[in-house]
Amino acid sequence: MTTAQVTSRPPFDDPVSAQTQWISLLSIAWLLLGVRVDLVSLGGSSVRLEDVILAGLAARLLPRLPELAKDRVNLLMLLIAAASVMSLGFASGAGRVEAPVGLLYALRPLEYWVVYATLVPAKGRLTVSESRLRRLVYVVVLVQVAAASAQVLGGVSFGFSKFSVERGAGLTAGPYELGAICVIGGLYALGRGNLAIFAVGLLGILLSASRISLVAYLVGATFLVGALLLRRRSTTTVRPGTVGVTLGSMALVVALIASPVMGSITSPLSDRLTSTSILSTWHDSREIASVVPTPHSSMQYFQIAYGSISSIQEGPSADNSSLIRFYRWNLLLFALSAEGAYLLGLGPSFPGPSVDGALLRIFVETGIVGLLLWCVLYVSLFRRSDVAGRSALLATLVGSLVIDLPFAMRVAVLLLVVLAASQRASNLQAGGEVDG
């Protein structure tokens, strides 16, 4: 069967039952949209209902672990988990972190990876049809933006973020997560030619007032346009005018932010953009971090990084959000230098629940070894994906510069769903089937 042929029933490369397929799909849908239920608090984090769901998915994969390890990307994630546990062993032995808490942090990326391994047990294989995954991504974008619209435009306070009325958060932990979800889902929809979902995602980015999400969207959209103009192979026929619509939307975003036309929607974002000054804020934060004690354990870091927030907010920088972020970054870099733990890092959980920079978190927690493994993983995923998946992955990496996106469950799970669907479509080009 050629790529142009469509079967009446979506084919599945992996021989699993229809019941198993629906269990997987509904479980992932809950992870993306379900109510957050905390079960046990532990070291600034917690064990939640979604952890139980992920554990259930993992239990189904355990008998097939040798087969899963034959796939390059699955093997890389297992190596990342092993490097994290090894780093934890050295860090807990040195008294920098507590082993039980550190283990929770060390295994969390592997826990999220269960979603990808469930959908893609091996390269070119998919247990849920691409069309169903695509519809799931679209539903997530629609529901999240609808919730954010009710929060920002309707003044209705609900969800998991205290900022939801000022800046849309949807059903996520905060505006940054909403922005990242809309970037990932919007770019994926654009790559599939669905301009309506793309427009909804763009609205969600504006409602989140997330500066980094806007930058990530522009980078991802630029890559997507460039790939289409160079006539790189794509999984589906792109609607006529998609490139023009993308370029027009990019220009429209800039114009709207610079003008009062959209009023309450864009003013929070434009205000935050005009107050941003990276270089001066970095200089101010480094000066503050240099005069406080260097932390040598996760407990000391928490006390120093979070105990003086009020005085930092009254500092010289107008961009308090970046000032606090950079202050904590410098504390971590000073601690890493003092311990000389460049190879294996300071240990998982040393920076606590939030670093506001995933790449820095990886480096601080697992050192050069962990950072290199993550880089190889991302390169492998990039090469495996089609244009839509690559643009979503690239945009996520941009956002990860200042946000812990790979460690934010709903963002990580949605990206893995998109990459799974994109992997499937990419391999179809070599002569597989198109599912309906």
GUTI-751357 format. One record per residue (C-alpha): residue in three letters; x, y, z. Coordinates in steps of 0.2 Angstrom, whole numbers, padded with zeros to 4 digits, always signed. Layout:
N
ALAXYZ...
END
This chain:
436
MET+0000+0000+0000THR+0007+0017-0005THR+0007+0033+0006ALA-0007+0040-0004GLN-0019+0025+0000VAL-0030+0027+0016THR-0036+0012+0025SER-0054+0011+0032ARG-0048+0006+0049PRO-0032+0014+0056PRO-0018+0001+0055PHE-0007-0002+0070ASP+0011-0007+0069ASP+0011-0014+0086PRO+0000-0029+0089VAL-0010-0023+0104SER-0029-0025+0108ALA-0041-0011+0105GLN-0044-0011+0124THR-0026-0008+0127GLN-0025+0006+0114TRP-0040+0015+0122ILE-0032+0013+0140SER-0016+0021+0134LEU-0025+0035+0125LEU-0037+0039+0140SER-0023+0038+0152ILE-0012+0051+0142ALA-0028+0062+0140TRP-0030+0062+0159LEU-0011+0067+0161LEU-0014+0082+0150LEU-0031+0088+0156GLY-0036+0079+0172VAL-0038+0086+0190ARG-0021+0087+0199VAL-0023+0076+0215ASP-0008+0076+0227LEU-0006+0060+0237VAL+0010+0062+0247SER+0021+0077+0250LEU+0040+0074+0248GLY+0054+0086+0248GLY+0046+0101+0240SER+0037+0090+0228SER+0024+0077+0229VAL+0017+0060+0223ARG+0001+0063+0213LEU-0012+0053+0205GLU-0004+0055+0188ASP+0012+0046+0195VAL+0000+0031+0199ILE-0006+0032+0181LEU+0012+0033+0174ALA+0017+0019+0185GLY+0002+0008+0178LEU+0009+0012+0160ALA+0026+0008+0166ALA+0021-0009+0173ARG+0014-0014+0156LEU+0031-0010+0148LEU+0042-0019+0160PRO+0040-0037+0152ARG+0046-0029+0136LEU+0060-0019+0143PRO+0074-0029+0133GLU+0064-0025+0117LEU+0062-0007+0122ALA+0081-0005+0125LYS+0084-0010+0107ASP+0077+0007+0102ARG+0090+0021+0102VAL+0080+0034+0110ASN+0073+0023+0123LEU+0090+0017+0127LEU+0096+0035+0129MET+0082+0039+0142LEU+0087+0023+0152LEU+0105+0029+0151ILE+0100+0047+0157ALA+0090+0039+0172ALA+0106+0028+0176ALA+0117+0044+0176SER+0105+0053+0187VAL+0105+0039+0199MET+0124+0038+0199SER+0125+0057+0202LEU+0113+0054+0216GLY+0124+0041+0224PHE+0139+0053+0225ALA+0129+0068+0230SER+0120+0059+0244GLY+0136+0052+0250ALA+0143+0069+0251GLY+0128+0075+0261ARG+0122+0087+0247VAL+0105+0079+0244GLU+0094+0067+0253ALA+0093+0051+0244PRO+0074+0048+0245VAL+0070+0065+0238GLY+0084+0064+0225LEU+0077+0048+0219LEU+0061+0055+0215TYR+0069+0069+0205ALA+0081+0057+0196LEU+0067+0046+0190ARG+0054+0059+0185PRO+0060+0062+0167LEU+0060+0043+0165GLU+0043+0043+0172TYR+0037+0055+0159TRP+0046+0045+0145VAL+0034+0030+0149VAL+0022+0040+0138TYR+0033+0039+0123ALA+0038+0021+0126THR+0020+0016+0127LEU+0016+0024+0110VAL+0033+0020+0101PRO+0040+0004+0107ALA+0052+0004+0093LYS+0056+0016+0078GLY+0043+0015+0065ARG+0030+0007+0076LEU+0015+0015+0085THR+0002+0008+0096VAL-0011+0022+0094SER-0015+0029+0077GLU-0007+0045+0072SER-0024+0052+0068ARG-0030+0049+0086LEU-0015+0057+0093ARG-0017+0072+0082ARG-0035+0074+0088LEU-0029+0072+0106VAL-0017+0086+0103TYR-0030+0097+0096VAL-0042+0094+0110VAL-0029+0099+0123VAL-0025+0115+0114LEU-0044+0119+0113VAL-0048+0115+0131GLN-0032+0124+0138VAL-0036+0140+0128ALA-0054+0140+0132ALA-0050+0139+0151ALA-0037+0153+0149SER-0050+0164+0140ALA-0062+0161+0154GLN-0048+0166+0167VAL-0042+0182+0158LEU-0056+0188+0148GLY-0070+0182+0160GLY-0061+0185+0176VAL-0065+0167+0182SER-0052+0161+0194PHE-0049+0142+0194GLY-0036+0129+0190PHE-0019+0127+0198SER-0011+0144+0196LYS-0013+0160+0207PHE-0009+0170+0192SER-0023+0163+0181VAL-0034+0180+0181GLU-0019+0191+0177ARG-0011+0179+0165GLY-0020+0164+0158ALA-0014+0148+0164GLY-0028+0136+0158LEU-0027+0119+0167THR-0008+0120+0170ALA+0003+0125+0184GLY+0006+0142+0177PRO+0007+0154+0162TYR+0023+0147+0156GLU+0016+0130+0154LEU+0001+0136+0145GLY+0012+0146+0133ALA+0023+0130+0130ILE+0008+0119+0127CYS+0001+0132+0115VAL+0017+0133+0106ILE+0019+0114+0104GLY+0001+0111+0099GLY+0000+0126+0088LEU+0016+0122+0078TYR+0011+0104+0076ALA-0006+0109+0070LEU+0002+0121+0058GLY+0013+0108+0051ARG-0002+0097+0048GLY-0011+0111+0039ASN-0024+0115+0053LEU-0024+0133+0053ALA-0039+0135+0065ILE-0030+0125+0079PHE-0014+0135+0075ALA-0024+0152+0078VAL-0031+0145+0094GLY-0014+0141+0100LEU-0008+0158+0095LEU-0022+0166+0106GLY-0016+0155+0120ILE+0002+0162+0119LEU-0005+0179+0120LEU-0016+0175+0135SER-0002+0168+0144ALA+0009+0184+0142SER+0024+0173+0142ARG+0039+0181+0134ILE+0049+0165+0131SER+0034+0157+0123LEU+0032+0171+0111VAL+0051+0169+0107ALA+0049+0150+0105TYR+0035+0152+0094LEU+0044+0164+0082VAL+0059+0152+0082GLY+0048+0137+0079ALA+0038+0145+0065THR+0053+0152+0057PHE+0061+0135+0056LEU+0044+0128+0049VAL+0043+0141+0036GLY+0061+0138+0031ALA+0059+0120+0030LEU+0043+0121+0019LEU+0051+0134+0007LEU+0066+0122+0005ARG+0053+0109+0001ARG+0058+0097+0014ARG+0048+0082+0015SER+0032+0083+0026THR+0020+0070+0032THR+0004+0077+0024THR+0000+0089+0011VAL+0001+0107+0017ARG-0013+0118+0013PRO-0010+0132+0000GLY-0005+0148+0009THR+0002+0140+0025VAL+0018+0148+0023GLY+0010+0165+0020VAL-0002+0162+0035THR+0013+0158+0046LEU+0023+0174+0040GLY+0007+0184+0042SER+0004+0178+0060MET+0022+0182+0065ALA+0020+0200+0059LEU+0003+0201+0067VAL+0009+0196+0084VAL+0023+0209+0083ALA+0011+0222+0078LEU-0002+0218+0091ILE+0010+0219+0105ALA+0016+0236+0099SER-0001+0243+0098PRO-0016+0245+0110VAL-0028+0236+0098MET-0030+0220+0108GLY-0030+0229+0125SER-0031+0218+0140ILE-0025+0203+0130THR-0008+0210+0124SER-0004+0223+0137PRO+0003+0211+0150LEU+0015+0204+0137SER+0020+0221+0130ASP+0023+0227+0148ARG+0034+0213+0152LEU+0044+0214+0136THR+0047+0232+0138SER+0054+0229+0156THR+0066+0216+0150SER+0084+0220+0151ILE+0095+0204+0151LEU+0113+0211+0153SER+0109+0223+0167THR+0098+0211+0176TRP+0112+0197+0175HIS+0125+0209+0182ASP+0114+0215+0196SER+0109+0197+0201ARG+0127+0191+0200GLU+0132+0205+0212ILE+0119+0200+0224ALA+0123+0181+0223SER+0142+0185+0226VAL+0139+0192+0243VAL+0128+0178+0251PRO+0135+0162+0257THR+0138+0148+0244PRO+0126+0134+0247HIS+0134+0116+0250SER+0118+0106+0251SER+0100+0107+0245MET+0094+0113+0261GLN+0106+0128+0262TYR+0102+0132+0244PHE+0083+0133+0248GLN+0086+0144+0263ILE+0097+0156+0253ALA+0088+0156+0236TYR+0071+0158+0243GLY+0074+0166+0260SER+0079+0183+0253ILE+0066+0185+0239SER+0058+0201+0247SER+0074+0210+0248ILE+0079+0205+0230GLN+0062+0211+0223GLU+0066+0229+0230GLY+0083+0229+0221PRO+0089+0240+0207SER+0082+0230+0192ALA+0065+0233+0185ASP+0063+0215+0179ASN+0061+0206+0195SER+0056+0190+0187SER+0073+0189+0178LEU+0082+0196+0193ILE+0076+0182+0204ARG+0079+0169+0191PHE+0097+0175+0187TYR+0101+0176+0206ARG+0096+0158+0208TRP+0106+0153+0193ASN+0122+0162+0200LEU+0120+0153+0217LEU+0119+0136+0208LEU+0134+0140+0197PHE+0144+0146+0212ALA+0139+0130+0222LEU+0145+0119+0207SER+0161+0128+0206ALA+0164+0127+0225GLU+0161+0108+0225GLY+0170+0105+0209ALA+0156+0093+0203TYR+0157+0097+0185LEU+0157+0079+0179LEU+0142+0072+0188GLY+0134+0088+0195LEU+0127+0092+0213GLY+0114+0078+0212PRO+0096+0077+0208SER+0085+0088+0219PHE+0099+0100+0224PRO+0091+0115+0215GLY+0073+0111+0222PRO+0057+0111+0213SER+0061+0125+0201VAL+0077+0131+0192ASP+0068+0141+0178GLY+0080+0134+0166ALA+0080+0116+0161LEU+0097+0115+0153LEU+0105+0123+0168ARG+0095+0111+0179ILE+0102+0096+0170PHE+0120+0102+0171VAL+0119+0107+0189GLU+0110+0090+0194THR+0119+0078+0183GLY+0135+0087+0176ILE+0143+0086+0159VAL+0138+0067+0158GLY+0120+0071+0160LEU+0120+0086+0149LEU+0128+0076+0135LEU+0116+0062+0136TRP+0101+0074+0135CYS+0109+0083+0120VAL+0111+0066+0111LEU+0093+0061+0115TYR+0086+0078+0108VAL+0097+0076+0092SER+0090+0058+0090LEU+0072+0064+0092PHE+0075+0078+0080ARG+0082+0067+0066ARG+0068+0055+0069SER+0054+0068+0067ASP+0046+0076+0053VAL+0045+0095+0050ALA+0030+0098+0062GLY+0038+0088+0076ARG+0055+0096+0073SER+0048+0114+0075ALA+0039+0109+0091LEU+0055+0101+0098LEU+0065+0116+0093ALA+0053+0128+0101THR+0053+0118+0117LEU+0072+0118+0118VAL+0071+0137+0116GLY+0058+0138+0130SER+0069+0126+0141LEU+0083+0140+0142VAL+0073+0149+0155ILE+0059+0136+0160ASP+0060+0118+0167LEU+0049+0112+0152PRO+0056+0094+0151PHE+0052+0092+0170ALA+0034+0100+0168MET+0023+0085+0166ARG+0009+0092+0155VAL+0022+0100+0143ALA+0033+0085+0143VAL+0019+0073+0140LEU+0011+0084+0126LEU+0028+0085+0117LEU+0031+0067+0118VAL+0014+0064+0110VAL+0018+0076+0096LEU+0035+0067+0094ALA+0027+0050+0093ALA+0015+0056+0080SER+0028+0064+0070GLN+0040+0049+0071ARG+0026+0039+0064ALA+0022+0051+0050SER+0041+0053+0046ASN+0043+0034+0044LEU+0027+0033+0033GLN+0036+0043+0020ALA+0047+0029+0017GLY+0033+0018+0011GLY+0021+0014+0025GLU+0003+0017+0027VAL-0007+0032+0031ASP-0020+0029+0044GLY-0037+0037+0044
END
